[in-house]
Amino acid sequence: MEADENAVFLVQLARELHRAGVASDQLERTIVPIAQTLGLQVEIFALPTNITIAIGPQYEQHIIMLRLSPGRPNLRKLALLNEIFDELQSRRTTLARAIAQLRDIDRICPPPPAASWIVALGCIAVGVAILLGGGKSELIVAALIGLATGVLSYFTTRNPVMNRLYEVFAAFCATMIVAVFSHYVAPVNLYVSIVAGVVVLLPGYSLTLALHELANGDLIAGTARLGRVLVVLLALACGTFLGLALLGPNFSTAAPALAHRPFSAPYWAAAVVLLSIGLSVDLDARVRDFAWVFLASALALGSTLFFSRLPTHNVTPFLSALVCGLVANGGARFLRVPQPVLLVPGITVLVPGSLSYESLLSIVSSRNYDIAFAMAVNAVIAAILIVAGLLLSQLLVPAAPLRLRSAGHG
């Protein structure tokens, strides 16, 4: 049986949206109206590792099943998918050409060079260390850990077995770097240095997506993603535990208490710039989208700082996520900026993954279960507040990862 070009395009589009990091519930809500514009009847069931699409009327459906690895946000691919679908809707391209572009998307959007990605992780680490109040020593160590994390990723991705242990290796190396620096150079704060250094591995964004999927009734996808969050945290904890076990008990108690730096505009501006540069490369944003990534990062950090000083400081994550969501959705509807370009960097800055990992660090380093439990609860509460803010912003100004016009492709 000859495949319907509309169906081929729809399946390829769903596959690439998943690979570009779109949440399961968003993917389902995006594909259904697109199918309608193409004149197709579909049922779709998306999970973090699988997509099942049934095309056709009831009892005459054709089933397509895709087995995929969990997607990672890729702003360049999401922007290209928007352009492809826009051109198809406006009839500036043919269906056959759109399918060819989707199949060739990895060549059109190659990953960033390894060297630039390694430097980007160092920029993110330093930016986070500044926000956490780290001093000069913490900034240096965080940068070293960030660079080491990037180098490890370059080598582990070339070996499937090592790739499964990437988080363990990264946490172990981070612990050893802190130990060597504190022994031979100067004492540093354990928590700030390690958390800032491996922040790109922390599953805070995945935790937010999981809660978002659960809140939208996508129970299986949300539960599966929560399982992935737990696995990553445990892998990071194992790597840290191995490092601490090798170094001995004295190292974990030698880290000095950190006196947080008071707010300073130059430090804040430096953190925003470093995070924007790092996230632009890490999320593979186009050069022309750097301004939007910078805006999203500055908005997330600025709104957090502003709301934390008000009497409503207890719900700062909710209010900050609401602002980020409204700006992202409004930009998608009125400025034609792809929604993820504004939303993903902002939420990435807001996510509370560092608190989750810091709770595990408290357990493995000092056996302080009370503090660890309190940190973990705070992380979950913050994630819930972020999801609530995003849901409200979607209710006030609806938007989707792809721009869908009222008049579809015929």
HELIX and SHEET records of a PDB file:
HELIX    1   1 GLU A    5  ARG A   19  1                                  15    
HELIX    2   2 SER A   24  THR A   37  1                                  14    
HELIX    3   3 LEU A   75  GLN A   89  1                                  15    
HELIX    4   4 LEU A   95  ARG A  103  1                                   9    
HELIX    5   5 ILE A  105  ILE A  108  1                                   4    
HELIX    6   6 ALA A  114  LEU A  131  1                                  18    
HELIX    7   7 LYS A  136  THR A  156  1                                  21    
HELIX    8   8 PRO A  160  ARG A  164  1                                   5    
HELIX    9   9 TYR A  166  TYR A  184  1                                  19    
HELIX   10  10 LEU A  190  GLY A  197  1                                   8    
HELIX   11  11 VAL A  199  LEU A  201  5                                   3    
HELIX   12  12 GLY A  204  ALA A  215  1                                  12    
HELIX   13  13 LEU A  219  LEU A  247  1                                  29    
HELIX   14  14 PRO A  249  SER A  252  1                                   4    
HELIX   15  15 ALA A  265  ASP A  282  1                                  18    
HELIX   16  16 VAL A  287  ASP A  289  5                                   3    
HELIX   17  17 PHE A  290  SER A  308  1                                  19    
HELIX   18  18 HIS A  313  VAL A  315  5                                   3    
HELIX   19  19 THR A  316  PHE A  334  1                                  19    
HELIX   20  20 GLN A  339  LEU A  350  1                                  12    
HELIX   21  21 GLY A  353  SER A  366  1                                  14    
HELIX   22  22 TYR A  369  LEU A  396  1                                  28    
SHEET    1   A 3 VAL A  42  LEU A  47  0                                        
SHEET    2   A 3 ASN A  50  ILE A  55 -1                                        
SHEET    3   A 3 HIS A  62  ARG A  67 -1                                        
END                                                                             
